């Protein structure tokens, strides 16, 4: 069975996980949006998506949610 092609979200998080400077940049931007999960979508739209776009890896909130479900949602089923 062939591996599924990597999405821009997959590629973004591979770069993010390997780049401390990018992690710091995103964290610094996120620090400007203190609060709770109620503002998560706003924070993602104004922080994470623009950074991904600059890296040439644009993706949507829906694509991010799908990535999260595949990465973390399935693991929760096996707890």
Buried (B, 14 or more C-beta within 10 A) or exposed (E): EEEEEEBBBBBBBEBBEEEEEBEEBBEEBBEEEEEEEEEEEEBBEBBBBEBBEEBEBBBEEEBBBBBEEBEEEEEEEEE
